Amino acid sequence: MGIAVRAEKLVKMFPVRNRAVNGLSLDVAPGELLVLHGEPGSGKTTAMKLLAGLLRPDDGAVTLDGKPTAKWNDEAWSRYRARNIGNVTSEPVFIEGDALYNIMLPLAVAGTPTGKRERLATEAAQAAGLDAECYHKEPRLLTQKERIICCMARAVANSPGLMLLDDPYKHLAQKDRQELADRLKALCKTKNMTAILFTISGEYGDVADRTITIKEGRMRDSQ
């Protein structure tokens, strides 16, 4: 089956908190939806940034889709992220323009021909479940739930192999959190995509293929 994401004994140190990530090891299979659960300060966000190349480990290694990343420079990481990693946060950043324009941005960065961008962005919006009436609204006029859906659509517009989610549903009502978690599960299947949801909540076990707890920068248990 292979490994989509492999982290081997990752260590990341900061002057104030010392070891934010302390020997973290993890294998994620292609197409898997993994929930990585931990309390604030457990190392979740640092771990996500290490997997995305936004931080470099002080020790250990990250392998993505069989490709060792240890020797990648900033440019190599930027190219890889543009085409292969989608990111979703609880407070997404949008630029001036309507929702569909913002969903098209990763396509532009990846060099997708102009004539294909609107079609691919529309397909991504439909797959994520964004209502058509939202396509031509500015993101600031959308509800919080719609903004997160727009961000999910933007994250899958390039059909990346990996999506990293930094607790994007935490400000939503419980019913909406469950609905969007179900949509994430469906996206993993329809897009043949691996996803890691980093969260303080333990409520997503019913949609996850696997749930892991992180504590003090290490994996503690798996379900």
C-alpha positions as CSV (number, residue, x, y, z in Angstrom):
1,M,0.0,0.0,0.0
2,G,2.9,2.3,0.6
3,I,3.4,5.3,2.9
4,A,2.1,8.8,2.0
5,V,3.6,10.6,5.0
6,R,6.5,9.4,7.2
7,A,7.9,11.3,10.1
8,E,11.0,9.7,11.8
9,K,12.0,10.8,15.3
10,L,11.3,14.5,14.6
11,V,12.7,16.9,17.1
12,K,12.0,20.7,17.1
13,M,13.4,22.9,19.9
14,F,12.4,26.5,20.7
15,P,14.2,28.7,23.2
16,V,11.2,29.2,25.5
17,R,9.4,25.9,25.4
18,N,12.4,23.7,24.8
19,R,11.3,20.6,22.8
20,A,8.0,21.4,21.2
21,V,8.3,18.1,19.2
22,N,10.3,15.4,21.0
23,G,11.0,12.3,18.9
24,L,7.7,12.1,17.0
25,S,7.4,9.2,14.6
26,L,4.4,8.6,12.3
27,D,3.4,6.7,9.2
28,V,0.2,7.7,7.3
29,A,-1.1,5.5,4.5
30,P,-2.3,6.9,1.1
31,G,-6.0,7.9,1.3
32,E,-6.0,7.7,5.1
33,L,-7.9,10.3,7.2
34,L,-5.8,10.6,10.4
35,V,-7.0,12.6,13.4
36,L,-4.1,13.8,15.6
37,H,-5.6,14.9,18.9
38,G,-3.8,16.8,21.7
39,E,-4.3,19.5,24.3
40,P,-3.0,23.1,23.7
41,G,0.8,23.1,23.9
42,S,1.1,19.4,23.0
43,G,3.1,20.0,19.8
44,K,0.3,19.6,17.2
45,T,0.8,22.8,15.3
46,T,4.6,22.5,15.3
47,A,4.2,18.9,14.0
48,M,2.0,20.1,11.2
49,K,4.4,22.8,10.2
50,L,7.3,20.3,10.1
51,L,5.3,18.0,7.8
52,A,4.5,21.0,5.5
53,G,8.1,22.2,5.4
54,L,7.2,25.5,7.1
55,L,9.6,24.6,9.9
56,R,12.7,22.5,9.6
57,P,13.4,19.8,12.2
58,D,16.4,20.0,14.5
59,D,16.6,16.2,14.2
60,G,14.8,13.5,12.4
61,A,13.3,13.3,8.9
62,V,10.2,13.8,6.9
63,T,9.4,11.7,3.8
64,L,6.4,12.6,1.6
65,D,5.1,10.2,-1.1
66,G,8.4,8.3,-0.9
67,K,10.5,11.5,-1.4
68,P,13.0,12.4,1.3
69,T,12.8,16.1,2.1
70,A,16.0,16.5,4.2
71,K,17.9,18.3,1.4
72,W,15.0,20.4,0.1
73,N,15.6,24.2,0.2
74,D,12.8,26.8,0.6
75,E,12.2,26.9,-3.2
76,A,11.8,23.1,-3.4
77,W,9.4,23.1,-0.5
78,S,7.4,25.9,-2.0
79,R,7.1,24.0,-5.3
80,Y,6.0,20.9,-3.6
81,R,3.4,22.6,-1.4
82,A,1.9,24.5,-4.4
83,R,1.0,21.3,-6.1
84,N,0.8,18.6,-3.5
85,I,-0.3,20.0,-0.1
86,G,-3.6,21.7,0.7
87,N,-4.0,23.6,4.0
88,V,-7.1,24.5,6.0
89,T,-7.2,26.6,9.2
90,S,-9.9,27.9,11.5
91,E,-9.2,31.5,10.4
92,P,-8.5,31.3,6.7
93,V,-6.9,34.3,4.9
94,F,-8.5,35.5,1.7
95,I,-7.5,38.2,-0.7
96,E,-9.7,40.8,-2.4
97,G,-12.0,39.1,-4.8
98,D,-14.9,36.7,-4.7
99,A,-14.9,33.2,-3.2
100,L,-14.3,31.5,-6.6
101,Y,-11.4,33.8,-7.3
102,N,-9.8,32.8,-4.0
103,I,-10.4,29.1,-4.8
104,M,-8.5,29.7,-8.1
105,L,-5.4,31.0,-6.4
106,P,-3.6,27.7,-5.8
107,L,-4.2,26.9,-9.5
108,A,-2.6,30.1,-10.5
109,V,0.4,29.5,-8.2
110,A,0.8,26.0,-9.7
111,G,0.8,27.4,-13.2
112,T,-2.5,25.9,-14.3
113,P,-3.5,27.3,-17.7
114,T,-5.9,30.3,-17.3
115,G,-8.6,28.7,-19.3
116,K,-8.9,25.8,-16.9
117,R,-8.8,27.6,-13.6
118,E,-12.5,28.6,-13.3
119,R,-13.7,25.1,-14.2
120,L,-11.4,23.4,-11.7
121,A,-12.2,25.9,-9.0
122,T,-15.9,25.3,-9.6
123,E,-15.4,21.6,-9.4
124,A,-13.5,22.0,-6.1
125,A,-16.3,24.2,-4.7
126,Q,-18.9,21.6,-5.6
127,A,-16.9,18.8,-4.1
128,A,-16.4,20.7,-0.9
129,G,-20.1,21.6,-0.7
130,L,-20.0,25.3,-1.2
131,D,-23.4,26.6,-2.2
132,A,-23.4,28.1,-5.7
133,E,-24.9,31.4,-4.4
134,C,-21.6,31.9,-2.5
135,Y,-19.3,31.7,-5.5
136,H,-19.4,35.4,-6.4
137,K,-19.6,36.7,-2.8
138,E,-16.6,38.2,-1.2
139,P,-15.4,35.9,1.6
140,R,-16.0,38.6,4.2
141,L,-19.7,38.3,3.5
142,L,-19.8,34.6,4.0
143,T,-20.7,32.9,7.3
144,Q,-17.8,31.3,9.3
145,K,-19.0,27.8,8.1
146,E,-19.0,29.0,4.5
147,R,-15.6,30.5,4.9
148,I,-14.2,27.1,6.1
149,I,-15.9,25.3,3.2
150,C,-14.4,27.9,0.8
151,C,-11.0,27.2,2.4
152,M,-11.5,23.4,2.0
153,A,-12.4,24.0,-1.7
154,R,-9.2,26.1,-2.2
155,A,-7.2,23.4,-0.5
156,V,-8.4,20.7,-2.9
157,A,-8.4,22.8,-6.1
158,N,-5.1,21.4,-7.3
159,S,-6.1,17.8,-6.3
160,P,-3.2,17.6,-3.9
161,G,-2.1,14.2,-2.4
162,L,-2.1,15.6,1.1
163,M,-4.3,17.9,3.1
164,L,-3.2,19.3,6.5
165,L,-5.9,20.8,8.7
166,D,-5.2,22.9,11.7
167,D,-8.3,22.5,13.8
168,P,-10.5,24.4,11.2
169,Y,-13.9,23.4,12.7
170,K,-13.2,24.5,16.3
171,H,-15.3,27.7,16.2
172,L,-18.3,26.1,14.6
173,A,-21.4,24.6,16.2
174,Q,-21.2,20.9,16.9
175,K,-23.7,20.0,14.1
176,D,-21.6,22.0,11.6
177,R,-18.4,20.4,12.9
178,Q,-19.7,17.0,12.3
179,E,-21.1,18.0,8.8
180,L,-17.8,19.3,7.7
181,A,-15.8,16.4,9.1
182,D,-18.1,14.1,7.1
183,R,-17.4,16.2,4.0
184,L,-13.7,15.9,4.6
185,K,-14.0,12.1,4.8
186,A,-15.9,12.2,1.4
187,L,-13.2,14.4,-0.1
188,C,-10.5,11.9,0.9
189,K,-12.4,9.2,-1.0
190,T,-13.4,11.1,-4.1
191,K,-10.0,12.9,-4.4
192,N,-8.0,9.8,-3.4
193,M,-6.3,12.2,-0.9
194,T,-4.6,11.7,2.5
195,A,-5.6,14.0,5.3
196,I,-4.3,14.8,8.8
197,L,-6.7,16.7,11.0
198,F,-4.8,18.3,14.0
199,T,-7.3,19.1,16.7
200,I,-7.9,19.6,20.5
201,S,-11.2,17.8,20.1
202,G,-11.7,14.1,20.5
203,E,-15.0,14.1,18.7
204,Y,-13.9,13.0,15.2
205,G,-13.3,9.3,15.8
206,D,-16.3,8.3,13.9
207,V,-15.0,9.7,10.6
208,A,-11.3,9.0,11.1
209,D,-9.6,5.9,9.9
210,R,-7.3,6.3,12.9
211,T,-7.0,8.6,15.9
212,I,-3.7,9.3,17.6
213,T,-3.0,11.3,20.7
214,I,0.0,13.6,20.9
215,K,1.4,14.7,24.3
216,E,4.5,16.6,25.0
217,G,5.6,16.3,21.4
218,R,5.2,12.5,21.2
219,M,2.6,10.1,20.0
220,R,1.0,8.5,23.0
221,D,-1.7,6.1,21.7
222,S,-3.6,5.1,18.6
223,Q,-7.1,3.9,17.9
